Amino acid sequence: MEPRKEIKILIWIIAVFVFAFFMPIENVRFVTAIDATFDLVRWYAREHVILCLLPAFFIAGVISVFVSQGSVIKYFGANAKKWLAYSVAAVSGTILAVCSCTILPLFSSIHKRGAGLGPAIAFLYSGPAINILAIILTARILGFEMGVARTIGAASFSIIIGLAMAFIYRKEERIKKEEQMNIVPQPEKRPMWQTSSHFFTLVLILVFANWGAPSQGDTSGTWYLIWSYKWHITGFFSLVLAWSLIKILKIKWQWVLAAVAVTVISILLSNAFIVNDKLRPLIPMLAGIISLSIITLLDKGDEENREWALSTWGFAKQILPLLAIGVVTAGFLLGSTHDGKTIAGIIPNEWITALVGGNSIFSNLFASFVGAFMYFATLTEVPILQGLIASGMGKGPALALLLAGPSLSLPNMLVIRGIIGTQKTAVYVALVVVMATISGLIYGSLF
């Protein structure tokens, strides 16, 4: 037996025992925090995992399997037009379900293969700062205005920070551009329009399945009209997906037809036996996802289809445990707030209000700075911020943390330092923190 390993096991056993022995179950705040934890976990499981997370994993799988890295690089590499390079880099985060650490291998590869510092930094920031799933969750849970502000902020930040880095180190970039070799991307297996069609079909299913209800009493606007027919629209794009599976991915039509039949039967059964309107759509969505997983895993005609399912599973394994930890932590520390109900967590609201309440320079800077060093797994920032806002955090500091936190972390900084050096890393981090602080001040003054 290895002594060190056994000592660590012993320490963990002692720590768990001590916690269990002194667990303050007679303390009202502790018991309430436990209630808040389970309440938030159940709400997330019912409202977001099946309708939101699982479709997003399939979208991420499309990017990792059907779109070659070379094809992505050519749009913002050193030889691309500047406006195109920065535009593509700025919106790349909307299609990448990655965190501040997962983006690092891609950034390193792009940087080493000749991409300019500016576009590479824009990609580095945009990748973890925002993605389709983050847009949906932020707008749905933290409010439409916050979702729009995060989208605009992340896209504009990536361009501004990238341009600033390119300008500061323009001499080095000029030499690099002269010395770099041309990047020849590998040809795509199928036309890009086919891959794009398949990708955006999945995106539209995700968007309309999670289309939020309008404000109470609003029954006249376009938002309400779409919400009224959201499941009809989702069903339509599901049929488009079935067509895409047959025509683009070349999966046997008999298998796709069987998957459609299973989904339709699940709709009939859920309408007949499930009374709760919120739970009713979960059965058909789950049936469709399981059917899609099976037919892609068993497909022998094209190995990429099986890789798509396996890549999707890889994203699920990576993200779901971290998200669960984030939700449990947020519920216990910060409480649970949803559907007009609030359950307090273990941290007193007045502590949070004192540090990040209001819209002062300190509160925004504090939120930006702390967020930059914290590690946020993909999407965990949303439940954490939900609890912070309910506990007294100002809207400005909340946006500041959203713009600084997911894109940076201490592990992220250490790896970036090894790629571009200490000085460039420090400048990059400083730009993110300062811009997040300023954005928080502006947003907080407006809302």
C-alpha positions as a Python dict, from the first residue, in 0.01 Angstrom:
ca = {
    (1, 'M'): (0, 0, 0),
    (2, 'E'): (112, 353, -79),
    (3, 'P'): (131, 549, 252),
    (4, 'R'): (40, 889, 104),
    (5, 'K'): (-269, 754, -71),
    (6, 'E'): (-388, 579, 244),
    (7, 'I'): (-333, 894, 452),
    (8, 'K'): (-544, 1096, 206),
    (9, 'I'): (-823, 838, 230),
    (10, 'L'): (-804, 853, 610),
    (11, 'I'): (-823, 1235, 606),
    (12, 'W'): (-1131, 1226, 384),
    (13, 'I'): (-1299, 971, 610),
    (14, 'I'): (-1225, 1183, 916),
    (15, 'A'): (-1349, 1500, 743),
    (16, 'V'): (-1678, 1337, 641),
    (17, 'F'): (-1724, 1194, 991),
    (18, 'V'): (-1656, 1529, 1160),
    (19, 'F'): (-1903, 1702, 926),
    (20, 'A'): (-2169, 1438, 997),
    (21, 'F'): (-2100, 1452, 1371),
    (22, 'F'): (-2129, 1830, 1397),
    (23, 'M'): (-2393, 1878, 1128),
    (24, 'P'): (-2610, 2167, 1259),
    (25, 'I'): (-2948, 2016, 1172),
    (26, 'E'): (-3107, 2213, 1455),
    (27, 'N'): (-2999, 2540, 1290),
    (28, 'V'): (-3288, 2693, 1095),
    (29, 'R'): (-3066, 2859, 833),
    (30, 'F'): (-2883, 2532, 763),
    (31, 'V'): (-3207, 2336, 722),
    (32, 'T'): (-3350, 2607, 498),
    (33, 'A'): (-3035, 2599, 284),
    (34, 'I'): (-3073, 2222, 242),
    (35, 'D'): (-3434, 2274, 132),
    (36, 'A'): (-3319, 2540, -115),
    (37, 'T'): (-3057, 2302, -256),
    (38, 'F'): (-3306, 2026, -332),
    (39, 'D'): (-3562, 2274, -462),
    (40, 'L'): (-3316, 2426, -709),
    (41, 'V'): (-3188, 2085, -820),
    (42, 'R'): (-3540, 1960, -893),
    (43, 'W'): (-3629, 2279, -1080),
    (44, 'Y'): (-3320, 2258, -1299),
    (45, 'A'): (-3381, 1891, -1371),
    (46, 'R'): (-3740, 1959, -1478),
    (47, 'E'): (-3697, 2288, -1659),
    (48, 'H'): (-3357, 2279, -1827),
    (49, 'V'): (-3183, 1944, -1862),
    (50, 'I'): (-3407, 1764, -2113),
    (51, 'L'): (-3532, 2060, -2315),
    (52, 'C'): (-3217, 2270, -2304),
    (53, 'L'): (-2900, 2080, -2221),
    (54, 'L'): (-2948, 1756, -2413),
    (55, 'P'): (-3025, 1920, -2751),
    (56, 'A'): (-2729, 2153, -2698),
    (57, 'F'): (-2495, 1855, -2655),
    (58, 'F'): (-2599, 1729, -2999),
    (59, 'I'): (-2531, 2075, -3144),
    (60, 'A'): (-2184, 2077, -2991),
    (61, 'G'): (-2131, 1728, -3136),
    (62, 'V'): (-2209, 1855, -3487),
    (63, 'I'): (-1934, 2116, -3457),
    (64, 'S'): (-1675, 1871, -3327),
    (65, 'V'): (-1745, 1601, -3586),
    (66, 'F'): (-1890, 1745, -3906),
    (67, 'V'): (-1695, 2074, -3925),
    (68, 'S'): (-1321, 2032, -3977),
    (69, 'Q'): (-1084, 2245, -3771),
    (70, 'G'): (-912, 2363, -4087),
    (71, 'S'): (-1236, 2504, -4223),
    (72, 'V'): (-1289, 2701, -3903),
    (73, 'I'): (-932, 2831, -3897),
    (74, 'K'): (-939, 2958, -4254),
    (75, 'Y'): (-1205, 3213, -4166),
    (76, 'F'): (-995, 3392, -3904),
    (77, 'G'): (-642, 3282, -3984),
    (78, 'A'): (-359, 3518, -4071),
    (79, 'N'): (-448, 3520, -4440),
    (80, 'A'): (-816, 3603, -4392),
    (81, 'K'): (-957, 3952, -4429),
    (82, 'K'): (-952, 4137, -4097),
    (83, 'W'): (-1325, 4215, -4089),
    (84, 'L'): (-1403, 3850, -4164),
    (85, 'A'): (-1151, 3712, -3916),
    (86, 'Y'): (-1279, 3920, -3624),
    (87, 'S'): (-1644, 3872, -3714),
    (88, 'V'): (-1611, 3493, -3725),
    (89, 'A'): (-1402, 3487, -3407),
    (90, 'A'): (-1653, 3707, -3226),
    (91, 'V'): (-1950, 3482, -3298),
    (92, 'S'): (-1762, 3154, -3258),
    (93, 'G'): (-1876, 3130, -2898),
    (94, 'T'): (-2237, 3096, -3008),
    (95, 'I'): (-2160, 2754, -3154),
    (96, 'L'): (-1904, 2625, -2904),
    (97, 'A'): (-2029, 2475, -2578),
    (98, 'V'): (-1696, 2509, -2400),
    (99, 'C'): (-1561, 2649, -2075),
    (100, 'S'): (-1255, 2864, -2010),
    (101, 'C'): (-1031, 2555, -1995),
    (102, 'T'): (-1182, 2354, -2281),
    (103, 'I'): (-1115, 2640, -2525),
    (104, 'L'): (-740, 2633, -2453),
    (105, 'P'): (-636, 2345, -2684),
    (106, 'L'): (-823, 2507, -2972),
    (107, 'F'): (-666, 2844, -2897),
    (108, 'S'): (-320, 2691, -2874),
    (109, 'S'): (-363, 2509, -3204),
    (110, 'I'): (-494, 2814, -3385),
    (111, 'H'): (-220, 3035, -3246),
    (112, 'K'): (60, 2791, -3335),
    (113, 'R'): (-73, 2732, -3688),
    (114, 'G'): (-49, 3097, -3782),
    (115, 'A'): (-362, 3281, -3673),
    (116, 'G'): (-303, 3643, -3581),
    (117, 'L'): (-291, 3736, -3213),
    (118, 'G'): (-599, 3960, -3244),
    (119, 'P'): (-838, 3703, -3400),
    (120, 'A'): (-696, 3427, -3177),
    (121, 'I'): (-762, 3635, -2863),
    (122, 'A'): (-1108, 3722, -2992),
    (123, 'F'): (-1174, 3350, -3032),
    (124, 'L'): (-1024, 3277, -2689),
    (125, 'Y'): (-1260, 3523, -2521),
    (126, 'S'): (-1573, 3454, -2725),
    (127, 'G'): (-1553, 3073, -2703),
    (128, 'P'): (-1633, 3034, -2332),
    (129, 'A'): (-1795, 3376, -2283),
    (130, 'I'): (-2114, 3289, -2466),
    (131, 'N'): (-2273, 3004, -2656),
    (132, 'I'): (-2622, 2922, -2776),
    (133, 'L'): (-2708, 2739, -2458),
    (134, 'A'): (-2579, 3027, -2244),
    (135, 'I'): (-2791, 3274, -2443),
    (136, 'I'): (-3104, 3066, -2386),
    (137, 'L'): (-3038, 3004, -2017),
    (138, 'T'): (-2933, 3360, -1937),
    (139, 'A'): (-3235, 3516, -2108),
    (140, 'R'): (-3474, 3260, -1967),
    (141, 'I'): (-3350, 3258, -1607),
    (142, 'L'): (-3191, 3602, -1553),
    (143, 'G'): (-3416, 3803, -1783),
    (144, 'F'): (-3435, 3895, -2150),
    (145, 'E'): (-3241, 4221, -2101),
    (146, 'M'): (-2954, 4038, -1931),
    (147, 'G'): (-2944, 3782, -2211),
    (148, 'V'): (-2925, 4053, -2478),
    (149, 'A'): (-2664, 4249, -2281),
    (150, 'R'): (-2449, 3938, -2239),
    (151, 'T'): (-2473, 3856, -2610),
    (152, 'I'): (-2382, 4206, -2725),
    (153, 'G'): (-2116, 4246, -2456),
    (154, 'A'): (-1940, 3916, -2531),
    (155, 'A'): (-1936, 3972, -2908),
    (156, 'S'): (-1815, 4334, -2883),
    (157, 'F'): (-1564, 4252, -2607),
    (158, 'S'): (-1400, 3984, -2818),
    (159, 'I'): (-1349, 4226, -3109),
    (160, 'I'): (-1233, 4520, -2897),
    (161, 'I'): (-997, 4311, -2683),
    (162, 'G'): (-861, 4133, -2992),
    (163, 'L'): (-798, 4463, -3172),
    (164, 'A'): (-638, 4611, -2860),
    (165, 'M'): (-401, 4314, -2824),
    (166, 'A'): (-311, 4329, -3195),
    (167, 'F'): (-240, 4701, -3166),
    (168, 'I'): (-30, 4674, -2850),
    (169, 'Y'): (184, 4397, -3001),
    (170, 'R'): (166, 4516, -3362),
    (171, 'K'): (544, 4491, -3419),
    (172, 'E'): (554, 4125, -3320),
    (173, 'E'): (247, 4052, -3530),
    (174, 'R'): (403, 4216, -3836),
    (175, 'I'): (708, 3990, -3810),
    (176, 'K'): (492, 3686, -3748),
    (177, 'K'): (279, 3757, -4053),
    (178, 'E'): (587, 3773, -4273),
    (179, 'E'): (723, 3443, -4143),
    (180, 'Q'): (411, 3234, -4109),
    (181, 'M'): (333, 2955, -4347),
    (182, 'N'): (9, 2920, -4535),
    (183, 'I'): (-256, 2699, -4382),
    (184, 'V'): (-418, 2457, -4628),
    (185, 'P'): (-746, 2332, -4478),
    (186, 'Q'): (-864, 1978, -4544),
    (187, 'P'): (-1164, 1956, -4779),
    (188, 'E'): (-1504, 1905, -4621),
    (189, 'K'): (-1668, 1564, -4659),
    (190, 'R'): (-1993, 1723, -4771),
    (191, 'P'): (-2094, 2072, -4896),
    (192, 'M'): (-2095, 2334, -4621),
    (193, 'W'): (-2459, 2420, -4689),
    (194, 'Q'): (-2560, 2067, -4591),
    (195, 'T'): (-2368, 2078, -4265),
    (196, 'S'): (-2504, 2427, -4194),
    (197, 'S'): (-2860, 2314, -4266),
    (198, 'H'): (-2827, 2020, -4027),
    (199, 'F'): (-2667, 2240, -3762),
    (200, 'F'): (-2922, 2521, -3773),
    (201, 'T'): (-3213, 2277, -3771),
    (202, 'L'): (-3091, 2153, -3433),
    (203, 'V'): (-3041, 2512, -3319),
    (204, 'L'): (-3398, 2608, -3411),
    (205, 'I'): (-3536, 2305, -3227),
    (206, 'L'): (-3344, 2417, -2919),
    (207, 'V'): (-3459, 2778, -2951),
    (208, 'F'): (-3831, 2712, -2995),
    (209, 'A'): (-3848, 2427, -2742),
    (210, 'N'): (-3721, 2676, -2483),
    (211, 'W'): (-3921, 2977, -2598),
    (212, 'G'): (-4026, 3144, -2274),
    (213, 'A'): (-4375, 3258, -2189),
    (214, 'P'): (-4443, 3633, -2233),
    (215, 'S'): (-4500, 3860, -1938),
    (216, 'Q'): (-4827, 3804, -1757),
    (217, 'G'): (-5120, 3966, -1937),
    (218, 'D'): (-4933, 4015, -2267),
    (219, 'T'): (-5141, 3826, -2523),
    (220, 'S'): (-5109, 4052, -2826),
    (221, 'G'): (-4743, 4056, -2925),
    (222, 'T'): (-4537, 3840, -3160),
    (223, 'W'): (-4361, 3677, -2864),
    (224, 'Y'): (-4695, 3547, -2735),
    (225, 'L'): (-4798, 3427, -3081),
    (226, 'I'): (-4477, 3226, -3120),
    (227, 'W'): (-4509, 3094, -2765),
    (228, 'S'): (-4865, 2977, -2836),
    (229, 'Y'): (-4742, 2768, -3130),
    (230, 'K'): (-4393, 2687, -3000),
    (231, 'W'): (-4450, 2310, -2996),
    (232, 'H'): (-4602, 2311, -3343),
    (233, 'I'): (-4294, 2500, -3467),
    (234, 'T'): (-4064, 2265, -3277),
    (235, 'G'): (-4245, 1967, -3429),
    (236, 'F'): (-4201, 2111, -3778),
    (237, 'F'): (-3826, 2150, -3735),
    (238, 'S'): (-3812, 1800, -3587),
    (239, 'L'): (-3952, 1672, -3919),
    (240, 'V'): (-3690, 1881, -4100),
    (241, 'L'): (-3430, 1707, -3881),
    (242, 'A'): (-3570, 1370, -3986),
    (243, 'W'): (-3528, 1474, -4350),
    (244, 'S'): (-3173, 1586, -4274),
    (245, 'L'): (-3088, 1253, -4115),
    (246, 'I'): (-3200, 1070, -4429),
    (247, 'K'): (-3078, 1302, -4704),
    (248, 'I'): (-2766, 1456, -4550),
    (249, 'L'): (-2638, 1197, -4303),
    (250, 'K'): (-2763, 905, -4516),
    (251, 'I'): (-2918, 714, -4226),
    (252, 'K'): (-3165, 441, -4332),
    (253, 'W'): (-3510, 590, -4380),
    (254, 'Q'): (-3669, 293, -4200),
    (255, 'W'): (-3473, 375, -3886),
    (256, 'V'): (-3560, 744, -3903),
    (257, 'L'): (-3928, 662, -3962),
    (258, 'A'): (-3924, 432, -3657),
    (259, 'A'): (-3772, 713, -3447),
    (260, 'V'): (-4044, 953, -3566),
    (261, 'A'): (-4312, 696, -3481),
    (262, 'V'): (-4172, 647, -3129),
    (263, 'T'): (-4172, 1024, -3076),
    (264, 'V'): (-4531, 1063, -3202),
    (265, 'I'): (-4651, 779, -2977),
    (266, 'S'): (-4479, 943, -2681),
    (267, 'I'): (-4665, 1267, -2758),
    (268, 'L'): (-5000, 1084, -2752),
    (269, 'L'): (-4914, 904, -2428),
    (270, 'S'): (-4792, 1220, -2253),
    (271, 'N'): (-5107, 1409, -2354),
    (272, 'A'): (-5322, 1125, -2222),
    (273, 'F'): (-5151, 1050, -1891),
    (274, 'I'): (-4951, 1359, -1781),
    (275, 'V'): (-5157, 1640, -1631),
    (276, 'N'): (-4876, 1885, -1555),
    (277, 'D'): (-4835, 2115, -1858),
    (278, 'K'): (-4467, 2178, -1781),
    (279, 'L'): (-4379, 1808, -1756),
    (280, 'R'): (-4582, 1695, -2058),
    (281, 'P'): (-4332, 1802, -2331),
    (282, 'L'): (-4042, 1630, -2155),
    (283, 'I'): (-4151, 1278, -2257),
    (284, 'P'): (-4157, 1341, -2636),
    (285, 'M'): (-3830, 1534, -2622),
    (286, 'L'): (-3663, 1255, -2426),
    (287, 'A'): (-3807, 991, -2660),
    (288, 'G'): (-3675, 1182, -2963),
    (289, 'I'): (-3330, 1226, -2809),
    (290, 'I'): (-3304, 857, -2714),
    (291, 'S'): (-3420, 753, -3062),
    (292, 'L'): (-3169, 987, -3228),
    (293, 'S'): (-2891, 849, -3010),
    (294, 'I'): (-2975, 489, -3096),
    (295, 'I'): (-3003, 530, -3473),
    (296, 'T'): (-2678, 728, -3496),
    (297, 'L'): (-2490, 487, -3271),
    (298, 'L'): (-2606, 183, -3469),
    (299, 'D'): (-2556, 337, -3813),
    (300, 'K'): (-2300, 139, -4015),
    (301, 'G'): (-2316, 346, -4333),
    (302, 'D'): (-2108, 640, -4212),
    (303, 'E'): (-1868, 629, -3917),
    (304, 'E'): (-1915, 1003, -3860),
    (305, 'N'): (-2274, 945, -3750),
    (306, 'R'): (-2156, 717, -3472),
    (307, 'E'): (-1885, 968, -3384),
    (308, 'W'): (-2153, 1236, -3357),
    (309, 'A'): (-2339, 1036, -3092),
    (310, 'L'): (-2017, 957, -2906),
    (311, 'S'): (-1905, 1321, -2919),
    (312, 'T'): (-2243, 1425, -2782),
    (313, 'W'): (-2199, 1177, -2499),
    (314, 'G'): (-1853, 1319, -2437),
    (315, 'F'): (-1995, 1669, -2391),
    (316, 'A'): (-2264, 1531, -2159),
    (317, 'K'): (-2005, 1353, -1943),
    (318, 'Q'): (-1793, 1665, -1926),
    (319, 'I'): (-2061, 1922, -1853),
    (320, 'L'): (-2344, 1752, -1661),
    (321, 'P'): (-2142, 1661, -1348),
    (322, 'L'): (-1992, 2010, -1329),
    (323, 'L'): (-2330, 2171, -1382),
    (324, 'A'): (-2478, 1953, -1108),
    (325, 'I'): (-2203, 2064, -870),
    (326, 'G'): (-2269, 2426, -964),
    (327, 'V'): (-2644, 2396, -906),
    (328, 'V'): (-2600, 2220, -570),
    (329, 'T'): (-2341, 2475, -457),
    (330, 'A'): (-2556, 2767, -568),
    (331, 'G'): (-2863, 2628, -396),
    (332, 'F'): (-2690, 2566, -65),
    (333, 'L'): (-2489, 2888, -51),
    (334, 'L'): (-2723, 3131, -224),
    (335, 'G'): (-3070, 2978, -211),
    (336, 'S'): (-3332, 2899, -473),
    (337, 'T'): (-3541, 3155, -660),
    (338, 'H'): (-3785, 3070, -939),
    (339, 'D'): (-4153, 3095, -1030),
    (340, 'G'): (-4206, 3370, -773),
    (341, 'K'): (-4069, 3154, -489),
    (342, 'T'): (-3757, 3232, -285),
    (343, 'I'): (-3580, 3003, -36),
    (344, 'A'): (-3277, 3151, 143),
    (345, 'G'): (-2932, 2989, 135),
    (346, 'I'): (-2664, 2967, 401),
    (347, 'I'): (-2497, 3302, 312),
    (348, 'P'): (-2680, 3601, 462),
    (349, 'N'): (-2817, 3837, 199),
    (350, 'E'): (-2664, 4139, 368),
    (351, 'W'): (-2310, 4009, 299),
    (352, 'I'): (-2376, 3993, -71),
    (353, 'T'): (-2553, 4327, -75),
    (354, 'A'): (-2256, 4492, 95),
    (355, 'L'): (-2002, 4366, -161),
    (356, 'V'): (-2189, 4354, -491),
    (357, 'G'): (-2513, 4537, -419),
    (358, 'G'): (-2599, 4858, -599),
    (359, 'N'): (-2398, 4985, -892),
    (360, 'S'): (-2082, 5140, -752),
    (361, 'I'): (-1737, 5123, -911),
    (362, 'F'): (-1620, 4897, -627),
    (363, 'S'): (-1908, 4650, -662),
    (364, 'N'): (-1857, 4618, -1037),
    (365, 'L'): (-1478, 4593, -1008),
    (366, 'F'): (-1507, 4338, -726),
    (367, 'A'): (-1747, 4124, -929),
    (368, 'S'): (-1521, 4143, -1237),
    (369, 'F'): (-1200, 4067, -1048),
    (370, 'V'): (-1334, 3778, -843),
    (371, 'G'): (-1516, 3637, -1144),
    (372, 'A'): (-1195, 3643, -1348),
    (373, 'F'): (-1018, 3413, -1101),
    (374, 'M'): (-1309, 3179, -1029),
    (375, 'Y'): (-1364, 2872, -1245),
    (376, 'F'): (-1708, 2851, -1403),
    (377, 'A'): (-1788, 2527, -1581),
    (378, 'T'): (-2012, 2585, -1882),
    (379, 'L'): (-2349, 2722, -1766),
    (380, 'T'): (-2276, 2705, -1393),
    (381, 'E'): (-2253, 3084, -1385),
    (382, 'V'): (-2628, 3107, -1453),
    (383, 'P'): (-2759, 2932, -1138),
    (384, 'I'): (-2487, 3096, -929),
    (385, 'L'): (-2582, 3443, -1053),
    (386, 'Q'): (-2950, 3363, -1008),
    (387, 'G'): (-2886, 3305, -640),
    (388, 'L'): (-2660, 3611, -609),
    (389, 'I'): (-2920, 3843, -767),
    (390, 'A'): (-3189, 3704, -539),
    (391, 'S'): (-2958, 3770, -245),
    (392, 'G'): (-2905, 4136, -331),
    (393, 'M'): (-2646, 4151, -610),
    (394, 'G'): (-2693, 4452, -838),
    (395, 'K'): (-2767, 4403, -1207),
    (396, 'G'): (-2453, 4590, -1310),
    (397, 'P'): (-2213, 4369, -1107),
    (398, 'A'): (-2409, 4064, -1228),
    (399, 'L'): (-2338, 4153, -1590),
    (400, 'A'): (-1975, 4236, -1500),
    (401, 'L'): (-1932, 3888, -1355),
    (402, 'L'): (-2103, 3732, -1658),
    (403, 'L'): (-1862, 3906, -1894),
    (404, 'A'): (-1545, 3834, -1694),
    (405, 'G'): (-1612, 3504, -1519),
    (406, 'P'): (-1685, 3241, -1784),
    (407, 'S'): (-1405, 3358, -2015),
    (408, 'L'): (-1132, 3354, -1749),
    (409, 'S'): (-1018, 3143, -1456),
    (410, 'L'): (-693, 3089, -1268),
    (411, 'P'): (-620, 2757, -1448),
    (412, 'N'): (-705, 2929, -1777),
    (413, 'M'): (-458, 3212, -1706),
    (414, 'L'): (-175, 2971, -1622),
    (415, 'V'): (-216, 2784, -1952),
    (416, 'I'): (-247, 3105, -2157),
    (417, 'R'): (75, 3226, -1995),
    (418, 'G'): (252, 2918, -2128),
    (419, 'I'): (123, 2991, -2481),
    (420, 'I'): (165, 3368, -2523),
    (421, 'G'): (380, 3467, -2224),
    (422, 'T'): (330, 3643, -1892),
    (423, 'Q'): (307, 3998, -2024),
    (424, 'K'): (44, 3928, -2291),
    (425, 'T'): (-159, 3724, -2044),
    (426, 'A'): (-154, 4005, -1787),
    (427, 'V'): (-261, 4259, -2050),
    (428, 'Y'): (-543, 4030, -2170),
    (429, 'V'): (-675, 3972, -1816),
    (430, 'A'): (-657, 4343, -1735),
    (431, 'L'): (-851, 4433, -2051),
    (432, 'V'): (-1126, 4184, -1965),
    (433, 'V'): (-1161, 4303, -1604),
    (434, 'V'): (-1162, 4674, -1692),
    (435, 'M'): (-1411, 4637, -1976),
    (436, 'A'): (-1640, 4415, -1768),
    (437, 'T'): (-1636, 4677, -1491),
    (438, 'I'): (-1725, 4960, -1731),
    (439, 'S'): (-2000, 4754, -1895),
    (440, 'G'): (-2147, 4669, -1556),
    (441, 'L'): (-2156, 5037, -1459),
    (442, 'I'): (-2335, 5130, -1783),
    (443, 'Y'): (-2583, 4844, -1764),
    (444, 'G'): (-2656, 4906, -1397),
    (445, 'S'): (-2729, 5274, -1464),
    (446, 'L'): (-2972, 5183, -1744),
    (447, 'F'): (-3158, 4899, -1572),
}
